Amino acid sequence: MKFFVDTAEIKDIRDLYETGLLDGVTTNPSLVAKSGRNFKEVIKEICSIVPGPVSAEVAATDYEGMIAEGRTLAKIADNVVVKVPLTIDGLRATKTFSKEGIKINVTLCFSPNQALLAAKVGATYISPFIGRLDDINLDGMQLIRDIRQIYDNYAFTTEILAASIRSANHVTEAALAGADVATIPPAVIYKLADHPLTKSGLEQFVKDWKATGQSIL
Ligand code: E4P
């Protein structure tokens, strides 16, 4: 499973990239607003840190606007993936971009039918939002399972990018459900490494090693 980090914070991206765990980055207008940075500048900087896919979302909601903005974003760096909303205009823009060789992340997916449409028009990634479905008492993870089955039934190559991940459990469940990618907030990525038995076991090893009085170097 590939890991993308869901943030526009440069320090978090740099730190995580150094761990070797990061395959890409996703941003959205809310995350860019939170960063306080100029959109195109921050996308350029992220692309210079992470060589993998970096999703940058269009602001327009009409086809012509999405095409103009998407082409502009795609020129920022070779690894930009243009993110468009799952609307009829967004799907039409996806079809156009896929013919032009521009990679597309179709976002705000909340149903299997929406995911089917995105695959039909050649989306590179489909982003089902797990947490936001859970928030309204629906089963976000079932959506991942349903999309996996539909894509496998027809050998669609669109990658399932599990989004709106809120917990370490979400990551485990998305991996079990066959998501190709998870886009995860920085704090949740670090939590994946945590285990109380690892912590207590390491404390004991450090203590016992000190008692030997030895040094490896
Ligand atoms: C990623 O592409 C999405 O924009 C993001 O995961 C949304 O997460 P949220 O529901 O926690 O805002």
Residues whose N, C-alpha, C, O or C-beta is under 5 A from the ligand:
A	BS01	E4P	D6 T26 T27 N28 S127 G131 R132 A163 S164 I165 T183
